[in-house]
């Protein structure tokens, strides 16, 4: 029995490597799949690099101050306008620096906005960006019974309506 077992083991040892060797066709298919995956990975890396660069560009553009740059390009207003004049000529004055004088109306403290009243309507003045904190506190905490003069850039609301809005850069009591 020992010789038969030895012979059987020897036969299995000789046949086993032939049975375990992969098929050349299967090996070639695997190589092609691996090559395709490598190409796909390379394309995805390029897309990620493009996305990262565009994201970086957006971050740098957001970090640049938009309002001061626009305000710096507009000339200093020469005359003080009334609320009525602003409302009448709002299309012509859009985007320009204006100086407006009017009676204060409602103060929206949480929005840091004050409404200047005129006969045909109101002009919203956003004063949250004023550099003088004392002026902001005075606008929000005291009774305003005298005309105020604001200097800032006039913007119009989208076509849906609303009041013209001035982003205040300075205030005179």
C-alpha angles and dihedrals in degrees: 000000000000093000092049092052091047091050091048092050091048091051092049091048091053095045098041098074091050091052093048099048110105121243114261091228091054090048091053092049090051091050091051091049091049091049091050091050091049090052091048092050090051091051091049091050089053091050091049090050091052091048092049092050093049090047090052090050091052091049092051092048090050092050093055112091107251103183099049091049091052092044093049091057094055119082123244112269113255100202138030113247129204124236089252091056091048091051093046096048100030095125092053093045097045112130094009129112111257137182112216131183122196148134113279119242128177118357113213098204098186091049092041088229131134126195117224110208126226134165096260096038145299138296119217115225117196106207100171092102096056111128092218109081091188090058090051090050091048091051093050102039109037135064109258111211101151131069116274128210119214128186118202149106118299117225128180124222121247117276090276090083134247134135128304110262130215120200100215121227097170139011132201120199 
